[in-house]
Amino acid sequence: MSLMQSLILAREFLQLKQNFDQFFEILPATTDELRQEVYRVRHRVYCEELGWEPVRDDGMEADSYDPQSLHILLRSRNLNEYVGCVRLIRCHENFPSNPLPFEEACAHTLDERLMENLGLARDSIAEVSRLAVDGRFRRRTGEQRKPVAISDEDYGNLRRPRFPYIPVGLYLGMLEAAQIHGIDTLFMLTEPWLAQHFRRLGVRLEPIGAPIEHRGQRVPSMMSVSVTIRSLHLLVRPLYHGLAAKIRSDYDKAYSFRRAA
């Protein structure tokens, strides 16, 4: 993060959580109803706006990986609508050796020696997938053809401070969901520019293979959840802790309800 951006956030960081809570709500999709809202957001973005998946009669975009996934939703308080989502695909509980999507897509480009040396337990990994933000929040030139957008403009300038609440909120919620469920390594296919923006938040992505063509150039990468949380930029931590408390509370309520039932 540049000195100028640090100054911008230094002036604003005490209000990051307050501003986020004023306009948005983050929550885990712990019920069938909330998971259907996830699928509706994905349908709007991936099927109707981007045309990456076929339009479906029920208006919901879902696939065979969803039952083994953790889902995070973001709601706009002003619109009272769900406008963003992301999922973490976990290894199949009964068939943990089954490959995750990135393992199939990047089978010929992954650094096999690195993957073998990691020696990761399959129940401690997940793949970040289906990150999507409603088109009403992707209005700038060049953003209409991406499921989520983040650029230098999102950090504003000294005269007009800004912060990319929607994508950052989803990423931070995703980290806490992973930590709660004992997932410490996340894999993802990322556009090359995304690593730069992650670094501004204190997040380090490690490339694990050569780029592939998947709706544009994508680089297979990984991050450690525990290291990432410890390394978050000082000015972003209050926002993370606020979102983490909300995510944890929602999971506690959901699990308590299931135990009682």
C-alpha positions as CSV (number, residue, x, y, z in Angstrom):
1,M,0.0,0.0,0.0
2,S,1.4,3.4,-1.0
3,L,2.0,6.2,1.4
4,M,-0.8,8.2,-0.1
5,Q,-3.2,5.3,0.2
6,S,-2.1,4.8,3.8
7,L,-2.9,8.4,4.5
8,I,-6.3,8.0,3.0
9,L,-7.1,5.0,5.1
10,A,-5.5,6.5,8.2
11,R,-8.1,9.3,8.0
12,E,-10.9,6.9,7.3
13,F,-10.1,3.6,9.0
14,L,-11.9,4.4,12.3
15,Q,-15.1,4.6,10.3
16,L,-14.6,1.6,8.0
17,K,-16.7,-0.7,10.2
18,Q,-19.2,2.0,10.9
19,N,-19.5,2.8,7.2
20,F,-19.8,-0.8,6.2
21,D,-22.5,-1.5,8.8
22,Q,-24.4,1.5,7.6
23,F,-24.7,0.3,4.0
24,F,-24.0,-3.5,4.0
25,E,-24.5,-6.7,5.9
26,I,-22.3,-9.8,5.6
27,L,-23.7,-13.2,6.6
28,P,-23.1,-16.9,6.0
29,A,-25.7,-18.7,4.0
30,T,-26.6,-21.3,6.6
31,T,-30.2,-22.1,5.5
32,D,-31.7,-23.4,2.3
33,E,-33.4,-20.0,1.8
34,L,-30.2,-18.1,2.1
35,R,-28.4,-20.5,-0.3
36,Q,-31.1,-19.9,-2.8
37,E,-30.4,-16.2,-2.5
38,V,-26.7,-17.0,-3.3
39,Y,-27.8,-18.9,-6.4
40,R,-30.0,-15.9,-7.5
41,V,-27.1,-13.5,-7.2
42,R,-24.9,-15.8,-9.2
43,H,-27.6,-16.2,-11.8
44,R,-27.9,-12.4,-12.3
45,V,-24.2,-12.0,-12.6
46,Y,-22.9,-15.2,-14.3
47,C,-25.9,-16.0,-16.5
48,E,-27.8,-12.7,-17.2
49,E,-25.0,-10.1,-17.1
50,L,-21.9,-12.0,-18.2
51,G,-23.4,-14.8,-20.2
52,W,-20.8,-17.3,-18.8
53,E,-23.5,-19.8,-17.8
54,P,-26.8,-20.6,-19.5
55,V,-29.9,-18.8,-18.3
56,R,-32.1,-21.0,-16.2
57,D,-35.8,-21.1,-15.8
58,D,-35.7,-21.0,-12.0
59,G,-33.3,-18.0,-12.0
60,M,-30.7,-19.8,-9.8
61,E,-27.2,-20.8,-10.9
62,A,-26.0,-23.8,-8.9
63,D,-23.8,-26.8,-9.6
64,S,-22.6,-30.1,-8.2
65,Y,-20.0,-28.4,-5.9
66,D,-22.5,-26.3,-4.0
67,P,-23.6,-29.0,-1.4
68,Q,-19.9,-29.3,-0.2
69,S,-19.4,-25.5,-0.2
70,L,-19.5,-22.7,2.4
71,H,-21.4,-19.7,1.1
72,I,-21.1,-16.0,2.1
73,L,-23.7,-13.4,1.2
74,L,-23.6,-9.6,1.2
75,R,-26.8,-7.5,1.5
76,S,-27.3,-3.9,0.5
77,R,-29.2,-2.2,3.3
78,N,-30.2,0.6,1.0
79,L,-31.7,-1.7,-1.6
80,N,-32.7,-4.4,1.0
81,E,-31.4,-6.9,-1.6
82,Y,-28.5,-9.4,-1.7
83,V,-25.9,-8.0,-4.1
84,G,-22.8,-10.2,-3.6
85,C,-21.6,-13.6,-2.8
86,V,-18.6,-16.0,-2.7
87,R,-18.2,-19.7,-1.9
88,L,-15.5,-21.9,-0.5
89,I,-15.6,-25.4,-2.2
90,R,-14.4,-28.0,0.4
91,C,-13.2,-31.4,-0.5
92,H,-16.0,-34.0,-0.6
93,E,-16.6,-35.4,2.9
94,N,-16.9,-39.0,1.7
95,F,-14.5,-38.8,-1.2
96,P,-11.8,-36.3,-0.1
97,S,-9.4,-37.4,-2.8
98,N,-11.8,-36.1,-5.5
99,P,-10.1,-33.1,-7.1
100,L,-11.3,-29.6,-6.6
101,P,-12.2,-27.6,-9.8
102,F,-8.8,-25.8,-9.9
103,E,-7.0,-29.1,-9.7
104,E,-8.7,-30.4,-12.8
105,A,-8.5,-27.1,-14.7
106,C,-4.8,-26.7,-13.9
107,A,-3.8,-30.3,-13.9
108,H,-1.0,-29.7,-16.5
109,T,0.3,-26.4,-15.2
110,L,0.4,-26.9,-11.4
111,D,3.8,-27.1,-9.7
112,E,3.5,-30.7,-8.7
113,R,6.6,-30.7,-6.5
114,L,5.3,-27.7,-4.6
115,M,1.9,-29.3,-4.1
116,E,3.5,-32.6,-2.9
117,N,5.8,-30.8,-0.5
118,L,2.9,-28.9,1.1
119,G,1.4,-32.2,2.3
120,L,-1.9,-30.6,3.1
121,A,-4.7,-32.5,4.7
122,R,-7.6,-32.5,2.4
123,D,-10.0,-31.4,5.1
124,S,-7.9,-28.3,5.7
125,I,-8.1,-26.9,2.1
126,A,-10.8,-25.2,0.0
127,E,-11.1,-23.4,-3.3
128,V,-12.4,-19.8,-3.6
129,S,-15.1,-19.8,-6.2
130,R,-18.1,-17.9,-7.7
131,L,-17.2,-14.5,-6.4
132,A,-19.9,-12.3,-7.8
133,V,-21.1,-8.7,-7.3
134,D,-24.4,-7.3,-8.7
135,G,-23.9,-5.2,-11.9
136,R,-25.4,-2.2,-10.2
137,F,-22.2,-2.0,-8.2
138,R,-19.9,-2.5,-11.3
139,R,-20.7,0.5,-13.3
140,R,-17.3,1.8,-14.4
141,T,-15.9,1.3,-17.9
142,G,-14.4,-2.2,-18.2
143,E,-16.1,-3.6,-15.1
144,Q,-19.3,-4.8,-16.9
145,R,-17.5,-8.0,-18.2
146,K,-16.1,-9.0,-14.8
147,P,-18.0,-10.7,-11.9
148,V,-16.3,-8.4,-9.4
149,A,-14.1,-5.4,-9.9
150,I,-11.5,-3.6,-7.9
151,S,-9.1,-0.9,-9.1
152,D,-7.0,2.0,-8.0
153,E,-10.1,4.2,-8.1
154,D,-11.7,2.2,-5.3
155,Y,-9.1,3.6,-2.9
156,G,-9.9,7.2,-3.9
157,N,-7.5,10.1,-3.2
158,L,-6.8,12.5,-0.4
159,R,-9.7,14.8,-1.5
160,R,-12.2,12.0,-2.0
161,P,-11.4,9.0,0.2
162,R,-13.0,5.7,-0.8
163,F,-12.8,2.1,0.1
164,P,-13.9,-1.0,-1.8
165,Y,-16.3,-2.3,0.8
166,I,-18.1,-4.9,-1.3
167,P,-15.2,-7.0,-2.6
168,V,-13.2,-6.5,0.6
169,G,-16.2,-7.4,2.8
170,L,-16.7,-10.6,0.9
171,Y,-13.0,-11.6,1.1
172,L,-12.9,-10.9,4.8
173,G,-16.1,-12.8,5.4
174,M,-14.6,-15.7,3.4
175,L,-11.5,-15.7,5.6
176,E,-13.5,-15.9,8.8
177,A,-15.7,-18.7,7.4
178,A,-12.6,-20.7,6.5
179,Q,-11.0,-20.1,9.9
180,I,-14.2,-21.2,11.7
181,H,-14.3,-24.5,9.7
182,G,-10.6,-25.4,10.2
183,I,-9.6,-24.5,6.7
184,D,-6.1,-22.9,6.6
185,T,-5.2,-23.1,2.9
186,L,-7.2,-21.5,0.2
187,F,-6.7,-22.0,-3.5
188,M,-8.0,-19.8,-6.3
189,L,-7.7,-18.9,-9.9
190,T,-7.0,-15.2,-10.0
191,E,-6.5,-12.5,-12.7
192,P,-2.9,-11.3,-12.5
193,W,-3.9,-7.8,-11.4
194,L,-5.8,-9.1,-8.3
195,A,-2.6,-10.1,-6.5
196,Q,-1.5,-6.4,-6.4
197,H,-4.8,-5.3,-4.8
198,F,-4.6,-8.1,-2.3
199,R,-1.1,-6.9,-1.2
200,R,-2.7,-3.5,-0.4
201,L,-4.7,-5.2,2.3
202,G,-1.7,-7.1,3.6
203,V,-2.6,-10.3,1.8
204,R,0.0,-12.4,-0.1
205,L,-1.0,-14.8,-2.8
206,E,1.6,-17.4,-3.8
207,P,1.5,-18.6,-7.5
208,I,1.5,-22.4,-7.7
209,G,1.6,-22.9,-11.5
210,A,1.6,-21.3,-14.9
211,P,-1.4,-19.2,-16.1
212,I,-4.3,-20.9,-17.8
213,E,-7.1,-19.5,-20.1
214,H,-10.3,-19.6,-18.1
215,R,-12.6,-16.7,-19.1
216,G,-9.4,-14.7,-19.5
217,Q,-6.0,-15.4,-18.1
218,R,-6.0,-16.9,-14.6
219,V,-3.1,-17.8,-12.3
220,P,-3.5,-20.7,-9.9
221,S,-2.6,-19.3,-6.5
222,M,-2.8,-20.1,-2.8
223,M,-3.0,-18.3,0.5
224,S,-2.7,-19.3,4.2
225,V,-5.7,-18.2,6.1
226,S,-3.9,-17.9,9.5
227,V,-1.0,-16.0,8.0
228,T,-3.3,-13.7,6.0
229,I,-5.4,-12.8,9.1
230,R,-2.3,-12.0,11.1
231,S,-0.9,-10.0,8.2
232,L,-3.9,-7.8,7.5
233,H,-3.1,-4.2,7.2
234,L,-3.4,-2.4,10.6
235,L,-6.0,-0.1,9.2
236,V,-8.2,-2.9,7.9
237,R,-8.2,-5.0,11.0
238,P,-11.1,-3.2,12.8
239,L,-13.3,-4.0,9.8
240,Y,-12.2,-7.6,9.7
241,H,-12.8,-8.1,13.5
242,G,-16.3,-6.6,13.1
243,L,-17.2,-8.8,10.2
244,A,-15.6,-11.8,11.9
245,A,-17.8,-11.3,15.0
246,K,-20.9,-11.1,12.8
247,I,-20.0,-14.3,10.8
248,R,-19.1,-16.2,14.0
249,S,-22.4,-15.1,15.7
250,D,-24.5,-16.2,12.8
251,Y,-22.8,-19.6,12.6
252,D,-23.2,-20.1,16.4
253,K,-26.9,-19.4,16.1
254,A,-27.3,-21.7,13.1
255,Y,-25.4,-24.6,14.8
256,S,-27.2,-24.1,18.1
257,F,-30.6,-24.2,16.3
258,R,-29.6,-27.5,14.5
259,R,-28.4,-29.1,17.8
260,A,-31.7,-28.1,19.5
261,A,-33.7,-29.5,16.6
